[in-house]
């Protein structure tokens, strides 16, 4: 099973201004297209309930799996409280071969700490928040290898990293 983390971050390393930011208006059209392509290829997206509420609806043509601490359910999705390793095993048993981890910070950290992430797709947008929510919510010690990089005319940078295990 291939597990990848996908995120857009500001030039100063934030994924959102605060937990109440319910918009992805700050990231580029190129990033949105990149996100759709990669997550549709995977067929499965995993995210926390706050991130899901940012989208406002299930992502079309993808199995949407939501981590919900409150037990709240969302129409058109599956909710889970399985550990990352248990969830990945369950998805493999169901015939899935790739899964996209889509945020937020606590979910990214949970999956990185579990050691199940193979690849990071990071989009760096030419925006600065100064303060905000970081990609990860606690210290990690993970080594990466740069696999690919691409820059758009508008200054958006796409990075692909392999997680060294």
C-alpha positions as YAML, in Angstrom:
chain: A
units: angstrom
residues:
- id: 1
  name: UNK
  ca: [0.00, 0.00, 0.00]
- id: 2
  name: UNK
  ca: [1.35, 3.40, -0.96]
- id: 3
  name: UNK
  ca: [0.57, 6.08, 1.63]
- id: 4
  name: UNK
  ca: [1.24, 9.70, 0.82]
- id: 5
  name: UNK
  ca: [0.79, 12.94, 2.67]
- id: 6
  name: UNK
  ca: [-0.35, 15.92, 0.58]
- id: 7
  name: UNK
  ca: [-0.36, 19.51, 1.82]
- id: 8
  name: UNK
  ca: [-0.14, 23.11, 0.73]
- id: 9
  name: UNK
  ca: [1.99, 25.30, 2.96]
- id: 10
  name: UNK
  ca: [2.89, 28.96, 3.03]
- id: 11
  name: UNK
  ca: [6.46, 30.10, 2.43]
- id: 12
  name: UNK
  ca: [6.78, 30.33, 6.21]
- id: 13
  name: UNK
  ca: [5.51, 26.77, 6.79]
- id: 14
  name: UNK
  ca: [1.85, 27.06, 7.78]
- id: 15
  name: UNK
  ca: [-1.15, 25.09, 6.49]
- id: 16
  name: UNK
  ca: [-3.74, 27.59, 7.82]
- id: 17
  name: UNK
  ca: [-3.94, 30.89, 9.68]
- id: 18
  name: UNK
  ca: [-5.91, 29.35, 12.54]
- id: 19
  name: UNK
  ca: [-8.36, 26.53, 13.28]
- id: 20
  name: UNK
  ca: [-11.26, 28.71, 12.17]
- id: 21
  name: UNK
  ca: [-9.88, 29.30, 8.68]
- id: 22
  name: UNK
  ca: [-12.47, 27.56, 6.54]
- id: 23
  name: UNK
  ca: [-11.08, 28.50, 3.17]
- id: 24
  name: UNK
  ca: [-8.48, 27.24, 0.77]
- id: 25
  name: UNK
  ca: [-8.67, 30.53, -1.15]
- id: 26
  name: UNK
  ca: [-5.02, 31.28, -0.33]
- id: 27
  name: UNK
  ca: [-3.63, 28.40, -2.36]
- id: 28
  name: UNK
  ca: [-3.27, 28.49, -6.14]
- id: 29
  name: UNK
  ca: [-5.41, 26.99, -8.88]
- id: 30
  name: UNK
  ca: [-2.35, 24.91, -9.84]
- id: 31
  name: UNK
  ca: [-2.24, 23.43, -6.35]
- id: 32
  name: UNK
  ca: [-5.96, 22.63, -6.41]
- id: 33
  name: UNK
  ca: [-5.50, 20.83, -9.76]
- id: 34
  name: UNK
  ca: [-2.47, 18.93, -8.41]
- id: 35
  name: UNK
  ca: [-4.44, 17.90, -5.31]
- id: 36
  name: UNK
  ca: [-7.38, 16.61, -7.37]
- id: 37
  name: UNK
  ca: [-5.10, 14.64, -9.72]
- id: 38
  name: UNK
  ca: [-3.14, 12.92, -6.95]
- id: 39
  name: UNK
  ca: [-6.09, 12.18, -4.68]
- id: 40
  name: UNK
  ca: [-8.30, 10.86, -7.51]
- id: 41
  name: UNK
  ca: [-5.43, 8.57, -8.56]
- id: 42
  name: UNK
  ca: [-5.23, 7.29, -4.98]
- id: 43
  name: UNK
  ca: [-8.98, 6.85, -4.70]
- id: 44
  name: UNK
  ca: [-8.94, 7.20, -0.91]
- id: 45
  name: UNK
  ca: [-8.55, 10.37, 1.15]
- id: 46
  name: UNK
  ca: [-8.10, 10.48, 4.93]
- id: 47
  name: UNK
  ca: [-8.55, 13.64, 6.96]
- id: 48
  name: UNK
  ca: [-9.70, 15.04, 10.26]
- id: 49
  name: UNK
  ca: [-13.17, 16.47, 10.73]
- id: 50
  name: UNK
  ca: [-11.96, 20.10, 10.73]
- id: 51
  name: UNK
  ca: [-10.24, 19.59, 7.37]
- id: 52
  name: UNK
  ca: [-13.34, 17.85, 6.02]
- id: 53
  name: UNK
  ca: [-15.46, 20.81, 7.09]
- id: 54
  name: UNK
  ca: [-13.07, 23.08, 5.13]
- id: 55
  name: UNK
  ca: [-14.08, 21.20, 1.98]
- id: 56
  name: UNK
  ca: [-17.71, 21.27, 3.04]
- id: 57
  name: UNK
  ca: [-18.63, 18.05, 1.25]
- id: 58
  name: UNK
  ca: [-17.15, 14.67, 0.35]
- id: 59
  name: UNK
  ca: [-14.52, 14.81, -2.36]
- id: 60
  name: UNK
  ca: [-16.05, 13.37, -5.52]
- id: 61
  name: UNK
  ca: [-14.80, 10.06, -6.96]
- id: 62
  name: UNK
  ca: [-12.83, 9.24, -3.80]
- id: 63
  name: UNK
  ca: [-13.53, 7.24, -0.66]
- id: 64
  name: UNK
  ca: [-13.55, 9.89, 2.09]
- id: 65
  name: UNK
  ca: [-12.45, 8.63, 5.52]
- id: 66
  name: UNK
  ca: [-12.80, 11.07, 8.40]
- id: 67
  name: UNK
  ca: [-11.19, 10.89, 11.85]
- id: 68
  name: UNK
  ca: [-13.75, 12.27, 14.29]
- id: 69
  name: UNK
  ca: [-12.95, 12.54, 18.01]
- id: 70
  name: UNK
  ca: [-16.58, 13.37, 18.80]
- id: 71
  name: UNK
  ca: [-17.97, 10.39, 16.90]
- id: 72
  name: UNK
  ca: [-19.80, 12.80, 14.59]
- id: 73
  name: UNK
  ca: [-20.58, 11.30, 11.18]
- id: 74
  name: UNK
  ca: [-20.64, 13.07, 7.84]
- id: 75
  name: UNK
  ca: [-22.92, 12.15, 4.96]
- id: 76
  name: UNK
  ca: [-21.13, 10.41, 2.08]
- id: 77
  name: UNK
  ca: [-18.08, 9.52, 4.18]
- id: 78
  name: UNK
  ca: [-16.77, 6.82, 6.50]
- id: 79
  name: UNK
  ca: [-15.61, 7.78, 9.98]
- id: 80
  name: UNK
  ca: [-12.88, 5.97, 11.85]
- id: 81
  name: UNK
  ca: [-10.93, 5.89, 15.06]
- id: 82
  name: UNK
  ca: [-8.55, 3.12, 13.95]
- id: 83
  name: UNK
  ca: [-4.82, 3.61, 14.35]
- id: 84
  name: UNK
  ca: [-3.04, 4.49, 11.10]
- id: 85
  name: UNK
  ca: [-1.59, 0.97, 10.81]
- id: 86
  name: UNK
  ca: [-5.01, -0.62, 11.41]
- id: 87
  name: UNK
  ca: [-6.66, 1.70, 8.88]
- id: 88
  name: UNK
  ca: [-4.03, 0.98, 6.22]
- id: 89
  name: UNK
  ca: [-4.39, -2.79, 6.81]
- id: 90
  name: UNK
  ca: [-8.18, -2.48, 6.55]
- id: 91
  name: UNK
  ca: [-7.93, -0.54, 3.28]
- id: 92
  name: UNK
  ca: [-5.52, -3.13, 1.86]
- id: 93
  name: UNK
  ca: [-7.97, -5.90, 2.76]
- id: 94
  name: UNK
  ca: [-10.62, -3.96, 0.83]
- id: 95
  name: UNK
  ca: [-8.41, -3.95, -2.28]
- id: 96
  name: UNK
  ca: [-7.12, -0.38, -2.06]
- id: 97
  name: UNK
  ca: [-3.54, 0.23, -3.14]
- id: 98
  name: UNK
  ca: [-2.99, 3.92, -2.44]
- id: 99
  name: UNK
  ca: [-4.22, 6.43, 0.13]
- id: 100
  name: UNK
  ca: [-3.81, 10.20, 0.46]
- id: 101
  name: UNK
  ca: [-3.47, 11.75, 3.92]
- id: 102
  name: UNK
  ca: [-5.01, 15.21, 3.55]
- id: 103
  name: UNK
  ca: [-4.73, 16.84, 6.97]
- id: 104
  name: UNK
  ca: [-4.87, 18.61, 9.22]
- id: 105
  name: UNK
  ca: [-1.86, 18.95, 11.42]
- id: 106
  name: UNK
  ca: [-2.89, 16.31, 14.00]
- id: 107
  name: UNK
  ca: [-3.68, 13.74, 11.27]
- id: 108
  name: UNK
  ca: [-0.42, 14.44, 9.41]
- id: 109
  name: UNK
  ca: [1.48, 13.96, 12.69]
- id: 110
  name: UNK
  ca: [-0.45, 10.80, 13.60]
- id: 111
  name: UNK
  ca: [0.42, 9.11, 10.29]
- id: 112
  name: UNK
  ca: [4.06, 10.28, 10.28]
- id: 113
  name: UNK
  ca: [4.57, 9.04, 13.85]
- id: 114
  name: UNK
  ca: [3.07, 5.67, 12.89]
- id: 115
  name: UNK
  ca: [5.74, 5.31, 10.20]
- id: 116
  name: UNK
  ca: [3.27, 4.48, 7.43]
- id: 117
  name: UNK
  ca: [3.87, 7.45, 5.10]
- id: 118
  name: UNK
  ca: [6.00, 6.71, 2.02]
- id: 119
  name: UNK
  ca: [5.83, 10.03, 0.17]
- id: 120
  name: UNK
  ca: [5.22, 13.71, 0.94]
- id: 121
  name: UNK
  ca: [3.75, 15.96, -1.73]
- id: 122
  name: UNK
  ca: [4.23, 19.52, -0.53]
- id: 123
  name: UNK
  ca: [3.11, 22.63, -2.37]
- id: 124
  name: UNK
  ca: [4.82, 25.80, -1.21]
- id: 125
  name: UNK
  ca: [2.71, 28.83, -2.00]
- id: 126
  name: UNK
  ca: [4.22, 32.34, -2.26]
- id: 127
  name: UNK
  ca: [2.23, 33.54, 0.76]
- id: 128
  name: UNK
  ca: [3.27, 34.42, 4.32]
- id: 129
  name: UNK
  ca: [0.94, 34.15, 7.32]
- id: 130
  name: UNK
  ca: [3.49, 34.97, 10.04]
- id: 131
  name: UNK
  ca: [1.52, 32.81, 12.48]
- id: 132
  name: UNK
  ca: [-0.70, 29.83, 12.07]
- id: 133
  name: UNK
  ca: [-1.04, 26.08, 12.14]
- id: 134
  name: UNK
  ca: [2.12, 24.18, 11.31]
- id: 135
  name: UNK
  ca: [2.23, 21.12, 9.08]
- id: 136
  name: UNK
  ca: [2.97, 18.94, 12.12]
- id: 137
  name: UNK
  ca: [1.79, 19.59, 15.67]
- id: 138
  name: UNK
  ca: [4.76, 18.08, 17.51]
- id: 139
  name: UNK
  ca: [8.45, 17.42, 16.89]
- id: 140
  name: UNK
  ca: [9.36, 14.64, 14.48]
- id: 141
  name: UNK
  ca: [12.70, 13.23, 13.43]
- id: 142
  name: UNK
  ca: [12.16, 12.04, 9.87]
- id: 143
  name: UNK
  ca: [14.66, 12.07, 7.02]
- id: 144
  name: UNK
  ca: [13.50, 12.74, 3.48]
- id: 145
  name: UNK
  ca: [14.94, 12.41, -0.01]
- id: 146
  name: UNK
  ca: [13.90, 14.92, -2.67]
- id: 147
  name: UNK
  ca: [12.46, 13.03, -5.66]
- id: 148
  name: UNK
  ca: [11.04, 15.84, -7.81]
- id: 149
  name: UNK
  ca: [10.53, 19.58, -7.85]
- id: 150
  name: UNK
  ca: [8.61, 21.89, -10.15]
- id: 151
  name: UNK
  ca: [8.00, 25.65, -10.11]
- id: 152
  name: UNK
  ca: [5.11, 27.46, -11.78]
- id: 153
  name: UNK
  ca: [5.25, 30.89, -13.43]
- id: 154
  name: UNK
  ca: [3.34, 32.29, -10.44]
- id: 155
  name: UNK
  ca: [5.95, 31.10, -7.93]
- id: 156
  name: UNK
  ca: [4.19, 28.02, -6.58]
- id: 157
  name: UNK
  ca: [6.65, 25.18, -5.91]
- id: 158
  name: UNK
  ca: [5.71, 21.51, -5.97]
- id: 159
  name: UNK
  ca: [7.98, 19.14, -4.04]
- id: 160
  name: UNK
  ca: [7.89, 15.36, -3.85]
- id: 161
  name: UNK
  ca: [9.85, 13.69, -1.07]
- id: 162
  name: UNK
  ca: [10.43, 10.02, -0.33]
- id: 163
  name: UNK
  ca: [10.32, 9.20, 3.38]
- id: 164
  name: UNK
  ca: [13.51, 7.38, 4.38]
- id: 165
  name: UNK
  ca: [12.67, 4.57, 6.79]
...
